[in-house]
Amino acid sequence: MPSLVGAVSINSVGGGVVNFGDGFYLSPKSTSKTSAGSGALNTGNFICTNNGLSSTNPIDPDVNDQNVTANA
């Protein structure tokens, strides 16, 4: 199906793929995990973040989160 894309603002693309329109088969080829406190990873043109007490727990007891098995 055709799609209409309005205004787009892309600040940077580092090693990624930007898709516009329809996608038949999209799947991740790599995975990663990031731990950050509240308000740390905000992106946008106008950000106003008010945080009180913030705590991040990076301990993850399970072994597998996002498996990339048979992902060709």
C-alpha positions, 0 to 999 in steps of 0.5 A: 500500500502506498503511504504518505510521509509528512515532515521528517526531522532526522538529526543523525543515523549511526550505522542504522537503516531509515525506512519510509513506506511499507515494509514486508520483512523487517527484523533486528540483526543485532541487539543491545541493552542499556541502563540509564536513569530517569530523564537520561535518554530523552531525545527531541527538539524541546525537552523539559525533564523534572526528576526527583529521586532516581535509581537504576538497577542494572542487575539482570538475573535472566540470561537471555533477553533478545535472542538473535537465533535463526535471524538471517 
